[in-house]
Amino acid sequence: MAKILGYIISLVGLLVILSSSKIATLSFLSSMPKAMIYTVVAGVALIVIGLLLVSERSSSSKVKQASEEVPIYEGEGKKRKIVGYKKASKK
Protein backbone atom coordinates (compact mmCIF):
# COMPACT_ATOMS: atom_id res chain seq x y z
CA MET A 1 0.00 0.00 0.00
CA ALA A 2 2.87 2.37 0.80
CA LYS A 3 4.41 1.77 -2.62
CA ILE A 4 1.21 2.73 -4.41
CA LEU A 5 0.91 5.87 -2.30
CA GLY A 6 4.54 6.70 -3.07
CA TYR A 7 3.97 6.35 -6.81
CA ILE A 8 0.88 8.55 -6.62
CA ILE A 9 2.71 11.26 -4.64
CA SER A 10 5.62 11.17 -7.11
CA LEU A 11 3.20 11.49 -10.02
CA VAL A 12 1.53 14.48 -8.36
CA GLY A 13 4.99 16.03 -7.89
CA LEU A 14 5.72 15.62 -11.60
CA LEU A 15 2.40 17.21 -12.47
CA VAL A 16 3.16 20.15 -10.17
CA ILE A 17 6.53 20.68 -11.87
CA LEU A 18 4.95 20.48 -15.34
CA SER A 19 2.21 22.91 -14.38
CA SER A 20 4.63 25.40 -12.81
CA SER A 21 5.12 27.22 -16.10
CA LYS A 22 1.37 27.66 -16.49
CA ILE A 23 0.96 28.81 -12.89
CA ALA A 24 3.63 31.49 -13.33
CA THR A 25 1.80 32.94 -16.36
CA LEU A 26 -1.35 33.76 -14.39
CA SER A 27 -1.98 37.50 -14.26
CA PHE A 28 -1.76 37.95 -10.50
CA LEU A 29 1.39 35.81 -10.23
CA SER A 30 3.23 37.44 -13.12
CA SER A 31 4.50 40.17 -10.82
CA MET A 32 6.03 37.53 -8.54
CA PRO A 33 9.00 35.82 -10.24
CA LYS A 34 9.49 33.48 -7.29
CA ALA A 35 6.13 31.78 -7.85
CA MET A 36 7.60 29.41 -10.41
CA ILE A 37 10.52 28.56 -8.13
CA TYR A 38 8.19 27.76 -5.24
CA THR A 39 6.08 25.42 -7.36
CA VAL A 40 9.16 23.61 -8.69
CA VAL A 41 10.52 23.18 -5.16
CA ALA A 42 7.15 21.86 -3.99
CA GLY A 43 7.09 19.41 -6.91
CA VAL A 44 10.59 18.15 -6.18
CA ALA A 45 9.70 17.74 -2.50
CA LEU A 46 6.67 15.65 -3.43
CA ILE A 47 8.78 13.46 -5.72
CA VAL A 48 11.36 12.88 -2.97
CA ILE A 49 8.66 11.98 -0.44
CA GLY A 50 7.10 9.59 -2.93
CA LEU A 51 10.42 7.90 -3.67
CA LEU A 52 11.12 7.51 0.05
CA LEU A 53 7.77 5.78 0.48
CA VAL A 54 8.50 3.47 -2.44
CA SER A 55 11.95 2.49 -1.20
CA GLU A 56 10.86 2.05 2.43
CA ARG A 57 9.80 -1.58 2.00
CA SER A 58 12.93 -2.73 0.17
CA SER A 59 15.33 -1.27 2.73
CA SER A 60 13.62 -2.98 5.66
CA SER A 61 13.93 -6.40 4.00
CA LYS A 62 17.69 -5.96 3.63
CA VAL A 63 18.10 -5.38 7.35
CA LYS A 64 16.24 -8.58 8.18
CA GLN A 65 18.47 -10.58 5.87
CA ALA A 66 21.67 -9.13 7.34
CA SER A 67 20.58 -9.98 10.88
CA GLU A 68 20.46 -13.70 10.04
CA GLU A 69 24.24 -13.88 9.63
CA VAL A 70 26.88 -12.82 12.15
CA PRO A 71 30.47 -12.05 11.12
CA ILE A 72 33.40 -14.09 12.48
CA TYR A 73 36.34 -11.84 13.34
CA GLU A 74 40.03 -12.65 13.57
CA GLY A 75 42.49 -10.39 15.42
CA GLU A 76 41.90 -7.53 17.84
CA GLY A 77 41.30 -3.80 17.70
CA LYS A 78 41.84 -2.05 14.39
CA LYS A 79 43.54 -5.15 13.00
CA ARG A 80 40.33 -7.20 13.13
CA LYS A 81 39.30 -8.79 9.88
CA ILE A 82 36.14 -10.62 8.93
CA VAL A 83 37.08 -14.17 8.02
CA GLY A 84 33.59 -15.61 7.59
CA TYR A 85 29.95 -15.59 8.60
CA LYS A 86 27.82 -17.94 10.65
CA LYS A 87 24.09 -18.18 11.20
CA ALA A 88 22.83 -16.24 14.17
CA SER A 89 21.35 -18.32 16.94
CA LYS A 90 17.60 -17.90 17.21
CA LYS A 91 16.39 -17.03 20.67
MOJO-V216711 format. One record per residue. N is the residue number from 1. RES is the residue in one small letter. BURIAL is # if it has 24 or more other ideal C-beta (glycine too) atoms within 12 Angstrom, else .. Layout:
# MOJO-V216711
n=N res=RES burial=BURIAL
n=N res=RES burial=BURIAL
This chain:
# MOJO-V216711
n=1 res=m burial=.
n=2 res=a burial=.
n=3 res=k burial=.
n=4 res=i burial=.
n=5 res=l burial=.
n=6 res=g burial=#
n=7 res=y burial=.
n=8 res=i burial=.
n=9 res=i burial=#
n=10 res=s burial=#
n=11 res=l burial=.
n=12 res=v burial=.
n=13 res=g burial=#
n=14 res=l burial=.
n=15 res=l burial=.
n=16 res=v burial=#
n=17 res=i burial=#
n=18 res=l burial=.
n=19 res=s burial=.
n=20 res=s burial=#
n=21 res=s burial=.
n=22 res=k burial=.
n=23 res=i burial=#
n=24 res=a burial=.
n=25 res=t burial=.
n=26 res=l burial=.
n=27 res=s burial=.
n=28 res=f burial=.
n=29 res=l burial=.
n=30 res=s burial=.
n=31 res=s burial=.
n=32 res=m burial=.
n=33 res=p burial=.
n=34 res=k burial=.
n=35 res=a burial=.
n=36 res=m burial=#
n=37 res=i burial=.
n=38 res=y burial=.
n=39 res=t burial=#
n=40 res=v burial=.
n=41 res=v burial=.
n=42 res=a burial=#
n=43 res=g burial=#
n=44 res=v burial=.
n=45 res=a burial=.
n=46 res=l burial=#
n=47 res=i burial=#
n=48 res=v burial=.
n=49 res=i burial=.
n=50 res=g burial=#
n=51 res=l burial=#
n=52 res=l burial=.
n=53 res=l burial=#
n=54 res=v burial=.
n=55 res=s burial=.
n=56 res=e burial=.
n=57 res=r burial=.
n=58 res=s burial=.
n=59 res=s burial=.
n=60 res=s burial=.
n=61 res=s burial=.
n=62 res=k burial=.
n=63 res=v burial=.
n=64 res=k burial=.
n=65 res=q burial=.
n=66 res=a burial=.
n=67 res=s burial=.
n=68 res=e burial=.
n=69 res=e burial=.
n=70 res=v burial=.
n=71 res=p burial=.
n=72 res=i burial=.
n=73 res=y burial=.
n=74 res=e burial=.
n=75 res=g burial=.
n=76 res=e burial=.
n=77 res=g burial=.
n=78 res=k burial=.
n=79 res=k burial=.
n=80 res=r burial=.
n=81 res=k burial=.
n=82 res=i burial=.
n=83 res=v burial=.
n=84 res=g burial=.
n=85 res=y burial=.
n=86 res=k burial=.
n=87 res=k burial=.
n=88 res=a burial=.
n=89 res=s burial=.
n=90 res=k burial=.
n=91 res=k burial=.
